[in-house]
Amino acid sequence: MSNDQPIRERGSWQQMSAAERADLLERGSDKIFDPQLREGVLEIIEDVRHNGDAGLIRAMEKFDRISLTPDRIRVSPEEFAAARKKISPELLTAIRDLLDHLRAFNEQLTRHGDWSFESEPGLMVGEKVTPIASAGLFVPSGKGSYPSVMAQLGAPAVVAGVPQIAVVVPPIPGGDGEVDPAVLVVADELGIRDVFRANGPAGIAALAFGTETVPRVRKVCGPGSPPVTCAQIEVQRYGTVSVMLLGPSESLILADDSADPYLLAADLLNEAEHGADSTSVFVTDSRALLDAVQTEVAKQLLDLPEQRAEYARSALGRNGGAVLTATIDEAAEVANAFAPEHMQIAVRDEQHVLDLLVDAGEILLGQNTTVSMANFIIGCPAALPTSGYAKVSSGVTADAFRKRTAVAKSTREALARMSDTVIAFTRHEGFPAHEFAVTRRLDR
C-alpha cells in the first residue's frame, strides 16, 4: 500500500473469498480470545481475587512502574478538590454540556418504567423495573484522557438509580499514581466519589471480587484493550455480569457518490486515530468516490501528530480498509455483516439505507452528524458493542443498569379458565405437583 493510498483496498465484496471476508469481519477478536493473553489475564485476576489490595498494587508495580501503599488506592477528597483547578473553564463547560445531553437521553428511557395490562379477564401481567444494586465502571487511561468515557458510563448509571457505583481508573502513564483530573471532575459532577486507581485486568478483578479497599459490584463495564476486555469476559464465570464487548474503537462509513470526499476523509480519520488496534472501514458503490477519498485521507493525515497518524494508518490499513460494492443495497449488506460500533451514512436516500440496516451500535445520518459529536455531545450512548457484538447487544444506557421483574395476578375465575392448559402441559412433561397446585385450588 503506497503512501498516496492510505486506505487498504480490499476489492469487490462479491469477489472477496470467505477467508478475505473473515479477515475484515473478525477484526481483533482473535486477540481478545488468544490463549496466551487469557493465561496472563487469569494470573492477574487470581492474584487480586486471593490477595485483594496487594494484588492491585503488584499489578501497578509490574505494568505501570508505580509503587503505592494501600491507602492511596482510593482517590482522596483532596484530589477531587484539586482536580477542578487543573482543567480549563472550557472543558468544565463541555463536561456539563455532555452530561446534560446524556441525562436527557437516558431520562427518556427511564420514563418507561413499571407497566401492566389485563391480558384476559381476571389476569393482570406486567413488569416492575428496578436498578441493579451495584455497578463498576472502568475508564481507560493509557492512550489519552477520557472524561467523555466517564460521562458515557456514569450518567446512565446515575439516571438509572444505581445505589452503589464504583469507578476504576488506571494512573496517568509516567506519573506517581495521579488520576486524570478531568475524569475526577466528571465523577464529581455526577456525585460519584468511589473512585479507585488500578490498572487493566487487575482493576476489573477488584470490582468483580472486591478488595479491602474496592467494593465488590454485580456488573462491570467499560471500554479497553484486549486484556481489559478479556478480563471482563473471565470474571463473569464468578457471577459478575459484563457488557459484551467494549473493545478497541471501530467505525464504518457507508457512502454513495453524493457524499463529499473531503468530509468522508475527516470522518474516517475520526475513529482511526484512537489506536493501533482501532478499525476504520469505508464501503461505497463508487470507484470514483473511493479514489477521491484516498487522495483526501493522504492529505489530511499530514495534519495529525505522527503517533495519531500512525494509529490511523493501522486502522485504515492492516485492520480496516475499503470495500467496493455493486449497489448501495449490497453496501448495507456489508455493513450488517461487519456490525460496527459506530456507523455513518452519507447517501442520497438515507431512509432507504436506514431501513436496510439492522446491526450497528449507533447509526449517524448525514455528513453533519459526526462520530465526534456522538462521543462528546449528542447524548446517545457512545460506549458501544465492538467486534461484531452489535448483532446481539446494545450500547450502555440506563437500561444496562436496570432489571425487569415480571409481575402477575390472577383471579380464581381466570385460574379456572387457564387450568386445562396448565394440566395439559403438566401431564405431558411429567410434573404432577404442578398439576395439583392448580386442581387442589379448584377442588376446594
ABEGO torsion letter per residue (X at the ends): XBAABABBBAEBAAABBAAAAAAAAABGAAAAABAAAAAAAAAAAAAAAAAEAAAAAAAAAAAAGBBBBAAAABBBAAAAAAAAAABBAAAAAAAAAAAAAAAAAAAAAAABBBBBBBABBGBBBBBBBBBBABBBBBBBAAAEBBAAAAAAAAAAAAAAGBABBBBBBBBBBGBAGBBBAAAAAAAAAAGBABBBBBBEAAAAAAAAAEBAABBBBABBBEBBBAAAAAAAAAAAAAGBBBBOBBBBBBBBBBBBAABBAAAAAAAAAAAAAABAABBBBBBBABAAAAAAAAAAAAAAAAABBAAAAAAAAAAABAABEBBBBABAAAAAAAAAAAGBABBBBBBABAAAAAAABABBABBBBEAABBAAAAAAAAGBBABBBBGGAAAABBBBBAAAABBBBBBBBBBAAAAAAAAAAAAAAAAAAGBAAAAAAAAAAAAX
